[in-house]
Amino acid sequence: GSGDKSGGDSSSFNTADQLHTCNWIRSHLEEHSDTCLPKQDVYETYKRYCENLQHRPLSAANFGKIIRDIFPNIKARRLGGRGQSKYCYS
């Protein structure tokens, strides 16, 4: 069996928020092996989109989880030297 603990829903976001996020990601992002997107930029853009619609954005952690669900092959890389590292989707 999988180590999935189903039962209690301890997640802090509801499925409507999640659905919105999925739709946004699908319509704004696509996988490109030769592209590197700073995580922060993606999340900031998403947050602005939510604010425009008076939606509550998901936390950066939950946002990242959904991105990994939609793009399982995506890798978050750390770029830059100490103190200026950027996480990038590539």
Buried (B, 14 or more C-beta within 10 A) or exposed (E): EEEEEEEEEEEEBEEEBBEBBBEBBEEEBEEEEEEEBBBEEBBEBBBEBBEEEEBEBBEBEBBBBBBBEBBEEBEEEEEEEEEEEBBBBB
